[in-house]
Amino acid sequence: MTEFEQMQIEQLKRIADVLEDINGTLIGMGGDIEALGECVETAPPRYVGGREHHFLRIGGSVDAGV
């Protein structure tokens, strides 16, 4: 094996490692994205000037700890 071929193999291994990391991150985000999907609401056209609009509904509370 030539030095050039060895260098190519090492580069391909690094690329494969990065792609595996990206894949793992995307899989981990899948649950979060699905949960966000439950927060998307639709405003009917009659309420927003004739066009349907989608918006993110965020709710909750804040505890001051007092």
N, C-alpha and C positions, 0 to 999 in steps of 0.2 A: 504494500500500500504506500502510495506516495504521500509526501507531506501535505500537498494540496488536498488530496482525498481525505486525509485525517482531519484537516481543518474543516472541510465541508461536513463531515460526520459530526464533529463537535458543535458546529453551528446548528445543524438540524436537531441535535439533542436539546440544545438550549431553546430553540423554537418550540419543540414538543413540550418541554417543561412549562414554558410560558402559556401555551395553549391549554394545558391541563389545569393550570392555576385559574385561567379565565373561565374555563368550563366549570370548575368547582365553585367559583364565585357566582356565576350565573345560576347554578342549581340552588345555591344558598339563598339567592334573592328571589327565587320563584315563589316561595311562600309569602314573602312580604308583598310582592306585586299582586298576588291573588287576593290578599287581604285588602289592599288598596282598591281593587276592583269593586269591592263591596261598598265603597264610599262614594262611588261615582253616581251622580243623579242626573236626570234629564229634566230640563225645563221645557214644557210644551210650547209650541210656536205661538199660541194665543197669548202667552205671558211675556214673551220677549221679542215682540215686533215681527212675527211671521216666520222666524227661523228657529228650529230646535237647537238648544244649547245644552252642552254637557258641562257639569261642574263637579268639583271635588268638595264633598261635604265633610267638614272637620268639626268634631265636637269633643267635649271633655270638660274637665274641671282642673283647677289648680288649688293645691292645698298649701297654705302658707306655713303650716307646721307650728302654729301658735296655739 
